């Protein structure tokens, strides 16, 4: 199993379209960050991740409407937890390497952020603070991230521990 995960990690790393580095200037929530590089600001939608929203915006309202017995306040609270966890993993004003894999329909860069042995993207799922955003995934990526998600869910870590119903709903809504 470890060999398979290593092999898939290498495949993911080889799919880099455009590598860059920059100083982390803002963490919006668990799946959106900003980097300042030499000549540009990159607003990154973190590839593979979907976290609860940390503000009462349109997406939060949509997520709440899809989740029975979940209030906007509960969803926002879960989003705040995901954001705090992101801030514990990434530090503002530090320089990070990140891979830009394309752009989403809002014009944000789709990014994978490197942070030690695991990518930040992987770590958020492993730690149970993100579900999988499957839209941009190929089959190898999906299999790999599904295995990370299933382990976090089984082990009841992060939001899977105390916000299980919210995470189940978000994961189901994204399939």
C-alpha angles and dihedrals in degrees: 000000000000090000090052092050091048091049092050091046089054090049090051091049091050091056092072113139100181126002119204141160133216148151115275106240103168141015106202095179139316095303106030128065138160128227129191113211128175097290109003148044114234117205102201126203099199110240119240094011136110120174131175113271118260094209136048096258133139094277091051090052090048092049092049091050089056094048119072117222094009119122126208087246092055092047092048090049091053088048089052089053091051091048092049090050091050089052090051090056100040124041124212115244092023120121118243136180114234136176120225109213098179138291134292124226090270092058095253119140114251103229144185111201120210115221114164121302094343129043117249086243092058093044094055090056094042090051091049099245098112138048122208123275098206100184098097098034130115119210096267092050091046093051092048096047092043088057091051091047094048091052093050090047093047093047091045095227127162114347090354086070102055104006098043096140092051092049092046090051094048092046092048092047091054098052 
